[in-house]
Structures are given as structure tokens and as C-alpha cells.
Amino acid sequence: MSETTLDRLLTVRQAGELLGGERYVRRLIEERRIEYVKDDRRVFIRESVAVAYVAARVVQPIPRRRQLRQRRYRRAA
């Protein structure tokens, strides 16, 4: 995203609503696994960064092939 585009800054609590919890967001920040903006003591996360974080972790399902059921046992005669 270009730097000229203004993004909404989310608080840790607001980002936690998107990402699954405030503690999780704080851990991501502490481990520097997500980009953040620091203003004195306050910490913010750009909305586009939070959305991109979620989008990067989407797992696509594997299409199931239709399998024919095979009988394990023969019928008794």
C-alpha cells in the first residue's frame, strides 16, 4: 500500500476484534510478527495491515475426490 494513502489506525482492542483477541495482538506486536505504529506509549495497527494479516493466513480447502466404497469383507455364502 502506498504511504500517501491514509489508513484507519486501530487500537489493540479493535485489532483484537479482527484478529481473535487482544492478548493475541499484543503477542504479535511483542514478537514483531505484525507491523504497528507507536506513538509514545500508545500502539496502533493499520487496518490494511490487520486485513492483510488475516488474508495471508487463509487456507484453501482441498477438493475431495469421490471415492468408491470398497467392501472389506465378502458376504458369507
Secondary structure as the mmCIF struct_conf table of DSSP 4:
data_model
#
loop_
_struct_conf.conf_type_id
_struct_conf.id
_struct_conf.beg_label_comp_id
_struct_conf.beg_label_asym_id
_struct_conf.beg_label_seq_id
_struct_conf.end_label_comp_id
_struct_conf.end_label_asym_id
_struct_conf.end_label_seq_id
TURN_TY1_P TURN_TY1_P1 GLU A 3 THR A 4
BEND BEND1 THR A 5 THR A 5
HELX_LH_PP_P HELX_LH_PP_P1 ARG A 8 ARG A 8
STRN STRN1 LEU A 9 THR A 11
HELX_RH_AL_P HELX_RH_AL_P1 VAL A 12 LEU A 19
TURN_TY1_P TURN_TY1_P2 GLY A 20 GLY A 20
HELX_RH_AL_P HELX_RH_AL_P2 GLU A 22 GLU A 30
TURN_TY1_P TURN_TY1_P3 GLU A 31 ARG A 32
BEND BEND2 ILE A 34 ILE A 34
STRN STRN2 VAL A 37 ASP A 39
TURN_TY1_P TURN_TY1_P4 ASP A 40 ARG A 41
STRN STRN3 ARG A 42 ARG A 46
HELX_RH_AL_P HELX_RH_AL_P3 GLU A 47 ALA A 56
TURN_TY1_P TURN_TY1_P5 ARG A 57 ARG A 57
HELX_LH_PP_P HELX_LH_PP_P2 GLN A 60 ARG A 66
BEND BEND3 ARG A 72 TYR A 73
HELX_LH_PP_P HELX_LH_PP_P3 ARG A 74 ALA A 76
#
